[in-house]
Amino acid sequence: MKKQFKCSECGAIARDGRTEMKYALKGTRITIQNVPAKICKNGHEFVDGYTAENVNRLVDRVFEDVSSFSKKLPKARSPRQVLIAA
């Protein structure tokens, strides 16, 4: 029998779903879509520690690559944006 996850915010049962994680780092916006999460009926979202750590590593690598690449381009006035969707 699978254990049900209760929302720590409201106590409702949280189901498997997908969410989006957004980051803003030194003028660069990075959005990761379709991240596995538990989501309750009230919209509270929870990403487990393993997944969050892996997403954070991915964001760090992407930010470093974008920053390195952007140094070779003329200065842009608007923030850089990166979208990653699985």
N, C-alpha and C positions, 0 to 999 in steps of 0.2 A: 504494500500500500504506500502510495506516494504521500509524503508529508506536505500539508498545506502551509503556505507562507502567509502570515498575517502582517498587514501593513503596520509599521511602527508609528505612523502618524495618526491613523484613524481606526485601526483594528479590523478593517475590512479584509476579506480574502484577496490576495494578489495573485494574478494569473501570469503565465508566460506571455511575453510580448516583445516588442521592439521599441527602442527609443532613439533619440538623437542626442549626441553630446557636443556642446559648443565650447570653443576656446577662443580667447582673444590674447594674443601674445605680441607685444611690441609692434602694433600696426598690422598684424596678420590675423585674420579670422579663419579658424579651421573648424569645420563641421563634420562629424562622423555620424553617418546615418545607419540605421538597421542594427543597432547595438542590442544584443539580447538583454532583457530586463524583466523584472517582475513589476506589474502595474496593477494597482487596485482600481476599483470602480470610481473612486474619487479623483483619479488622475495622478496619484503619487507614484513615482517611479524609483526603482531600486536596481542598481547594477552591482553584481557581486564583485568582491575584491580582486579576484583573478582577472576578470574581464576589464575592470577599470584600470588595473595596472598595465595590461597589454595595450589598451587604447592610449594610455598616457605615454607609453614608450613609442607607439606609432606617431603620436602627435609631436613628440620631441624630435624624432627623425625627420618628419615632414617639415617641421619648422626650420630645422637646420638646413635642409636641402633648398627650401624656398628662399631662405635668407641668403644662402650662398649664390643661388642663381640670380636673385634680384640685385645683387651688388654689380652685376654685369649689365644691368638695364638702366635706362634713364630713370631718374626719380619720378615716381608716380604720386599724384596728389591724393588719390583715394586709397583706402586700406587694401592690402592684398587679401584675397579670399580663396580658400581651398575647400572643396567639398569632396568627401570620400564616401562612397556608397557601395555597399556589398550586395 
